[in-house]
Amino acid sequence: TNILYGSLFGQVDDIEVNGLGQYFVSGRYRGTSIIGSTDINDLANTAVLVEGSNGNAGDRVDAAVAFFEGDGTLKWSLYTQNSEQFISDVTIYNPLISYYSTGCQDFILLAGSFQSSIPLLDALGGSTILSGAGFEDLYLATINAATGEIVDSEVDGAANREIILCLETDQSGNAYLGGIINGNSELNGISLSFAGGASDGFIAKYDTNLDVSWARSPRGPTKM
């Protein structure tokens, strides 16, 4: 049995399984957390995710991704870690994952939304800083599925809210996102017009370089 346990809160948001029966899990947690075996003494199959130190323990939500063999053996994990060094009031929304293979290498695409600025720590000890431009922005990160290394990342959005609610990749590794905006928005120079109300839906395609190919909102096309 494997878990994502947060000392204050833990939740699994998404799971992907490849053709070998290996599986990838993403989720959110608050407080110092454990991912892996339910037996905390099973150190080989357990990772401790340490929350950031911001003088107010447990008041931030972080995201985590982990890779397990089919028998439940934990291969790697990565996570965000908030601290006052990287701005307070950071919140992670809906960390979603999608698995794809190029034939010679396998990848996990991680996508979601966040506030402010936050470090994403990969399985090899590297750190990628995600810095937002507005109230809530979207992020994408391409992860080497074998090692847990972050090989590319992108942050997109404008002054208003961009929340990702769904994610798929095709066989070539292109990403298709869907979610909501609550005002006029922009994805890498492509305008998304807001039609009004509490929120509008949007869809967008990103290529394997994490550049936007096209985006759509209720008020019409912006780029093909």
C-alpha positions in Angstrom: 0.0 0.0 0.0 1.3 3.5 -0.9 0.1 6.9 0.3 0.6 10.6 0.1 0.3 11.6 3.8 0.4 15.2 4.9 0.7 15.9 8.6 -2.1 18.5 8.1 -3.5 17.5 4.7 -2.8 15.0 1.9 -4.6 14.4 -1.4 -4.0 12.4 -4.6 -5.1 14.4 -7.7 -4.0 12.3 -10.7 -2.5 8.9 -11.6 -0.9 7.6 -14.8 0.1 4.0 -15.6 2.4 3.0 -18.5 2.6 -0.2 -20.5 5.0 -1.8 -18.0 2.5 -1.5 -15.1 4.6 1.3 -13.5 2.6 4.2 -12.2 3.0 7.9 -11.5 1.0 9.8 -8.9 0.5 13.5 -8.3 -1.1 15.2 -5.4 -1.1 18.0 -2.8 -0.1 18.2 0.9 0.3 20.5 3.8 2.9 20.1 6.6 5.9 17.7 6.5 4.6 14.8 4.5 5.4 11.2 3.6 5.0 9.6 0.2 5.4 5.9 -0.4 4.9 2.9 2.0 2.4 3.1 4.8 5.2 1.6 6.9 7.3 4.6 7.9 10.2 2.3 8.8 10.3 1.1 5.2 12.9 3.7 4.3 13.7 2.3 0.9 10.2 2.9 -0.3 9.4 6.1 1.6 10.3 9.7 0.9 9.8 12.6 3.4 8.7 15.8 1.8 9.8 18.7 4.0 7.6 21.8 4.0 9.2 25.2 3.5 10.1 27.2 6.5 8.1 30.4 6.5 7.6 31.0 10.2 4.0 29.7 10.0 4.2 25.9 9.6 1.6 24.2 7.6 -0.1 27.2 6.1 1.0 26.5 2.5 -0.2 23.8 0.1 2.5 22.0 -1.9 2.5 19.6 -4.9 4.3 16.3 -5.2 4.9 13.7 -8.0 6.1 10.2 -7.4 7.1 7.2 -9.6 6.4 3.6 -8.4 7.2 0.2 -9.8 4.2 -2.1 -10.3 5.1 -3.8 -7.0 4.8 -0.5 -5.1 8.6 0.2 -4.9 9.1 4.0 -4.8 11.6 5.0 -7.6 11.7 8.8 -7.2 9.7 11.8 -6.0 9.7 15.5 -6.5 7.9 18.3 -4.9 7.4 22.1 -4.4 8.6 23.7 -1.2 7.3 27.0 -0.1 9.3 29.3 2.1 9.4 33.0 2.9 12.4 33.3 0.7 10.1 32.6 -2.3 7.2 34.9 -1.2 4.4 34.1 1.1 0.7 33.2 0.3 1.6 30.6 -2.3 -1.1 28.1 -3.2 -0.9 25.1 -5.6 -4.0 24.0 -7.5 -4.7 20.7 -9.3 -1.3 19.2 -10.0 -2.1 17.0 -13.1 0.2 14.6 -14.9 0.3 12.9 -18.3 2.7 10.2 -19.4 4.1 9.9 -23.0 6.9 8.1 -24.8 9.0 9.3 -27.8 10.1 5.8 -28.5 13.6 6.2 -27.0 12.7 8.2 -23.9 9.7 8.4 -21.6 8.4 11.6 -20.0 5.8 12.9 -17.5 4.3 16.2 -18.1 3.3 18.0 -14.9 0.8 20.9 -15.2 -1.2 23.0 -12.8 -1.8 26.4 -11.4 -0.1 28.4 -8.6 0.2 31.8 -7.0 3.3 34.0 -6.6 6.6 32.3 -6.9 7.6 28.8 -5.9 10.6 26.3 -6.2 10.0 22.9 -7.8 12.6 20.4 -6.5 13.3 17.5 -8.7 14.5 14.0 -7.8 18.2 14.7 -8.6 18.4 17.7 -6.3 17.8 20.4 -9.0 15.6 23.4 -8.3 13.4 25.2 -10.9 11.8 28.5 -9.8 8.3 29.0 -11.0 7.5 32.8 -11.0 4.0 34.0 -11.8 2.8 37.2 -13.4 -0.6 37.5 -11.9 -3.2 36.3 -9.4 -3.0 32.7 -10.4 -0.9 31.4 -13.3 -0.4 28.0 -15.0 2.8 26.1 -15.2 4.1 23.1 -17.1 7.1 21.0 -16.4 8.6 18.1 -18.5 10.1 15.4 -16.3 12.3 12.5 -17.3 10.2 9.6 -16.3 13.2 7.3 -15.5 15.1 9.8 -13.3 12.7 12.4 -12.0 14.8 15.2 -13.5 13.0 18.4 -14.7 14.2 18.9 -18.3 12.0 21.9 -19.2 9.4 24.2 -17.7 7.1 27.0 -18.6 4.9 29.5 -16.7 2.1 31.3 -18.5 -0.7 33.7 -17.7 -1.5 37.4 -17.2 -2.9 39.5 -14.3 -6.1 37.5 -13.9 -6.7 33.8 -13.0 -5.7 30.9 -15.2 -6.6 27.5 -13.6 -5.9 24.2 -15.3 -8.6 21.5 -14.7 -7.6 18.9 -17.3 -4.6 17.7 -19.2 -3.8 15.2 -22.0 -0.8 14.5 -24.2 -0.7 12.9 -27.6 1.8 10.4 -28.9 4.2 13.2 -30.0 4.2 14.8 -26.6 2.0 17.8 -27.5 0.0 18.9 -24.5 -3.7 19.9 -24.5 -5.0 21.9 -21.5 -8.4 23.0 -20.4 -9.5 25.2 -17.6 -11.0 28.5 -16.5 -10.1 32.2 -16.7 -11.9 35.0 -14.8 -10.8 38.0 -16.9 -9.0 38.8 -20.1 -5.9 36.6 -20.2 -2.8 35.9 -22.3 -0.8 32.7 -22.9 2.6 33.4 -24.3 1.4 36.4 -26.3 -1.9 34.8 -27.4 -4.9 36.8 -26.0 -7.9 35.1 -24.4 -10.9 37.3 -24.3 -13.2 37.1 -21.3 -17.0 37.0 -22.1 -18.2 37.8 -18.5 -19.7 36.1 -15.5 -17.8 34.3 -12.8 -15.5 32.5 -15.2 -15.0 31.3 -18.8 -13.5 28.1 -20.1 -10.4 27.9 -22.2 -8.4 25.3 -24.1 -4.8 25.4 -25.4 -2.3 23.3 -27.1 1.4 23.4 -26.2 4.2 21.7 -28.3 7.0 19.6 -26.9 9.1 22.8 -26.3 6.2 24.1 -24.1 5.3 26.8 -26.6 1.7 27.6 -27.3 0.5 26.4 -30.7 -3.1 27.7 -30.3 -5.6 28.8 -27.6 -9.3 29.3 -27.5 -11.8 31.1 -25.2 -15.5 31.8 -25.7 -14.9 35.0 -27.6 -13.1 33.5 -30.5 -9.8 32.1 -31.9 -6.5 33.9 -31.4 -4.0 31.8 -33.2 -3.7 28.6 -35.3 
